[in-house]
Amino acid sequence: MTAYTINFDVISTIDDEKFYQLCRHNPELKLEKNQKGELVIMSPTGGETGKKNSELNADFVIWNRQKKLGYIFDSSTCFKLPKGSNRSPDVAYIQKERWDNLKEEERIKFPPLAPDFVLELISKTDSLKDTQEKMQEYIDNGVKLGWLINPEKKEVEIYRQEEEKEVLNNPKILSGEDILPDFTLDLTEIF
């Protein structure tokens, strides 16, 4: 069993700067902060989930290199969302103009904006309920489109602004709609 030590000397309350410093002082941990201000310690993924995450990121990067409409971020990127949480989706996309409008310091630290698109790939160690709450939190913070992919159930939950969650059973392809123009995700590598 691996033990980690979290350096709490840098915090008394967890504001944005202290959360950033906590993450920097404990780089071996993957930390998030939810809207309630609670720390969430994420466990590392297993091999199968890591492999699938890489496949997903590759599809998004290839599409983005062709379209050049924005930027793709992996699960190591933490975003400071407008309502106070700090989250790291498995895949995120931000339109070029929105990213380019950030100051350099904002790009270096945890970018203070909600991505336009997020994807979460649920693993066997993830709580479906917690991940669904996280997806709703993304939408509540301004994310326009979110996909929660559940390989074990062969199910995808699609989250959109001002719409009810849509659940697809065993879909073969997902469309990026108008958020990711001309993007399609073939799910055969995931399911």
Protein Blocks (a to p, Z undefined) as FASTA:
>chain_A
ZZddddfklpmbdcfklmmmmmmmmmmbccdddfkopacddddddfklmmmmmmmmmmmm
mmmmmnopaccddfkbccddfkopacddfbdcddfklmmmpcfklmmmccdbddfbdcdd
ddfkbcfklmmmmmmmmmmnopabdcdddfknopacdddehiacdddehifbdcekjmlg
hiacdfklmZZ
